[in-house]
Amino acid sequence: MLFYIYLYILIIFLNIILSKFFYSKEKLIKYLEFPFERNLTLNETMNQSLIFKNLFYNQIYINLKVGSNKKEIPFNIYLQQFPIIIQSANVDNNQVKGLYNESISETYELIKNDYFVGGDMRIGILSKDNFHINNNDIPINFYLSKENIYNSHITEGGKIGFKLYPSYLQSKEASFIHNLKNNNIISSYIFFFEYNSYEKDDNKDKLIIGAYPHLYNKKHYNEIYYVKDKANQGFSEIDWVFDFDKIKIGKDVIKKEKKAYFYNEVGFIIAPKIFFEILNNLPSWQKYFLNNSKCHITKFIIDDVEIKDVQQKLKG
């Protein structure tokens, strides 16, 4: 009888320990929330070409404080680029002056100078400084841009890339999400964008880094609805890309292009020319859209590094 009492007590004790373990495991999930906004200007005086061009670039950004003086800097977000880059205030006159001045930050560290053939930068300095996040100073490696290409993505602020691997011989140390994980600020490399369609306030949209949606907000997201699929190989390595089994418009199957890239930095769903040719010849399209002047066809130049790059993902 005494043996069963001891066994019963042991089972209760183990249940308490295990429940505390799983509870604490959930409580230990570390993630970051960054409200983001979109840099977009539209008005009634714009012509169609200018409207298309402004909508093409989906410039969403978060604000981060950097350096000992905690200078607030806007960072544009990119899925198809890798490093975190800050534009320096100390550049030549033909370059965009950055908001960040490394010479007045007491915590700035120079790691090494780098030169690049492709991408946004021609000359960059692999650097380190403190990012003020959630009232903590987090040391993060980044590229300090000293000279950019013409039509660069980099403005007076900076940019954060979430591509899975670096290009143009960029250092892996300049990954924003890996820096956060290495500093034990987040629990995982998971990130997602949460758009709030019920609120008009821009600050209601968030970039979440470090946790799955169903762990970040269990009331709103249910794990049973979580769907996953394998990413596919891009130009050289696994990228934010997948292959469709089949793409159809009505009964017509588009056979040439089945690869799809995720681009949060592009404001449109972009299809190849063959898609437009098929769509434009559909009687229903001509009747309900073209003949009623509900659609506008325009041509405009995309000032984008992807057009000139080695892997021209937007070509055609």
N, C-alpha and C positions, 0 to 999 in steps of 0.2 A: 504494500500500500504506500509506503514511504517513497519507494522508487517512482511510482506514478505521480506523486505530488511533486517530487523534484523535476520529473520530466515535464510536467504541466507548467511549472514555474519557468523552466528553461525555454519552453516554447513561447510563453508570453514575453519573456525577456528578449528573445530573438526577434519576435514580431515588432516589439518596440524599437529595437536597434535598426531593423531593416526599414521600418516606416520612417524613422528619423533620417536614415541614410538617403532614401529616395526623395523625401521632402527637402532635405538640405541640398540634394543634387539639383532639384528644380530651382531652388532659391539661389544656387550658385551660378545660374546661367547669366553670363555677362554679355551685354549688347549695348550698342550706342544708337541714339536717335538724333538725326540731323534734319531739321526742317529745311526744305529746299524751295526755291522759287524759280520761275522761268523768266529769262531776259527776252522779252518780246514786246515790240512796238508795232501796233497796227492802227490805222486811222482811215477815214473815208476818202481822204485825198490821194491815197496811194493807188497806182495803177496795178493791173493784174500781175505783171511780172515782178514788181517789187513785193507784192503780197506773197507770192509764191516763194520768193527768195528769203523773205523774213521767216516764213513758216518752215522752210527747209531745215534751218539750223535750230534744233531743239536745245537751246542753251539753258540747261537747268544747273543751278549752282547752290553750294552751301557756303556759309561763312565760318571761318576758323580763325582763331587768334594765335599768332606765331611770334616767337622771340621773347626776349626779356621784357620788352615794352608792350607785349601783347597786342601787336598790330592786327586789326581785323582785316582779313583778306578773303575775297570771294574766289571759290574754286569751282570751275566748270567740271561736270562729271562726264566721263567717256567710258564706254564699254569696249571699244575697239582700239584703245591705246593703253599703254602699260604704266608708265611712271607717274609719280607725283612731282609736279614742276611748279616752281615759283618764279615769277618774273622779277628780276633784280631792278632796283632803282638806280643802280650804278651801271648804266649801259651807254653806248654811243648815242649821239644825237639822232641818228636815223632809226633807232630802235624805240619801241614803246617803253616808256618809263614805268617801272613797277612800283607797287605800293610798299613792298618790303625792302628795307634797307639793311643789308647784312652788317654794315659797318657800325651801326649803332645798337645792334643786339649783342649783349654781353654773353649770351649763351650760344652764339653761332660758332660752328666748327667747320672748317674746310677739310674735306677728305681727299679729293683728287680732282684734277681737271680732265675733262673728256671732250673729244671732238667727234662729230657725227656727220655721216654722209646723207642719211635720210631722216624723215620725221620732221618735227617742228623746229628742233634746235640744231644750230651749227656748232655752238660752243656752250657747254654746260659744266657746272661744277657740282660734283657729288658732295653733298653737305649734310649737316645735322644741326637741328635746333629744336627747342621745346615748343610743342603745340599745346595750348591751354584747352583741355577737354574735360568737361565735368569737374571743374575746379581743381584739376590736376595738371601738372606740367609733364608731358609725355615726350621723351626724346625720339624724334622721327627723322629718318634719312630721306632726302629729297634731292632733286636736281635744281640748282640755281641757274636759271637761264640768263646767259650773258649776250648771246647773239642768236636770232631766230631767222628762219627762212622768210621769204616774201609770202604773204597770205597765211601766216601762221595762225594756229588755233589759240595761241597764248596771248592773252590780253594783259592789262596792267595788274591783274591778280595772279591766278594760277590755274592748274587743272589737276584732277585726280583721275587716274586710269584704273580700270578694273579688268584689263585684259589678263589672260592667264599666263602669258609668257612675254618677256621683253623682246623688242626688235631693235635693229640698228646698233647692236652691241651695247645696249643700255644695261646698267647694273641691276641685278635682282634685288639689291638692297633698297632700291627706290620704290618699292611697292608699298602703298599706303596700308592696305589691308594686312599685309604680312608684318609691317611694323606694329600695328595694333595688336596682332596676335602674339608677336614676340615679346611685347610689353605686358602681356596677360591682361589686356583691357577688354578683349572679347573672347567668347568661348569657342567660336568656330569661324571659318572663312565664309559662312553664309551671308549674303546680303540681298536685299530686295527693296523695291520702290513701292511705297504705299500712297496711292492717290485717293483722296477723299472727295468723292463726287457729290457729297451732300453739303459741302462747305465751299463758299466762294473765296474764303480767306486763303491766300497762297501758303501761309505758314502751317496749314493743316496737312499739307503733303509732306511725306517724310522719307528719308533714306535710312533704312535700318541695317546695321552691320553687326553680325555676331550670333544670330539666332534664327531658326526657322519661324515662319509666320505663326504656326500653331503653338510654338513655345513662347513667342513674344506676346501674343494676345489670344489666349485660349477661348475667350468668349466670342470673338469674332471669327477665328479661323479654326476649323476642325481638321484634324490630321487625316480622317478618312477620305477627305476630298483632295488631299495632296497628291498630285500626279507628277511623275518624274520620267525623264527619258534621257538617253545618252547624248552628250554633246558629240560633235563630229570634228574631224580634222579640217583646219583651215588651210592656210598657205603652207605651214610646216608642222604645226602642232595642234593639239586640241584647243578649240576656240569656242566662242559663243555662236555656234552654228549647228544646224541640224539639217537633215535631208528629208524632204517630203517623199512619200511613196509615189504620189501622183498629184498633178495639178491640173484641174479642169475648168473650162469656162463653158457651161452647158454640157454638151457632149464632146466638145473639142478638148483633146488632151495636149497640154504643153509639155513636150518631151525634152526640150533643150536644157532648161534650167530647173533644177529641183533643190538646189542648196539655198538655205535661208540664214541670213545673218541677223543677230540682234543688234540694233543700233539705237540706243536711247538718245544719242546725239543727233539723230535725224528725225525730223518732225513728220515724215510721211512713211507710208508703206510703199516701197519702191519695187517695181516689177520690170522685167526685161522688155525690150522693144516688141517682141513677138506677142506679148500679152496685150499691149496697147493696140497692135494691128488687128488682132482677133476681136477685141472689145469694140474698136471703132467701126468694124464691119457688121456688127450685130444689128439687125433691124430694130430690135427693142431699144438698144442704146441710142440709135439715130432718132427714133420716134420720140422717146421720152426725155432725152437730154440734149442732143445736138440741135435738133429742129426747134426745140422750145427755148434755146439759148440759156439753158440751166447749167451748162458746162462751158468752161473757157479753156482753150488750148494755147499754151504759151511756151516759148523757148527762153531759157536763161542760162547763164554761165555759172557753174558751181565752182567757187573758189575753194577747193578742198584738196587736202594733201592726198586723199585716197585716189584721186584722178591721176596724179602724177607718180604714185607710189609703185613699188615693184609688184605688189599684188593689187591690181586695180579692181577692187571689189565692186565699185560703182560704175565701171565701164559699161556703156551700153544700157 
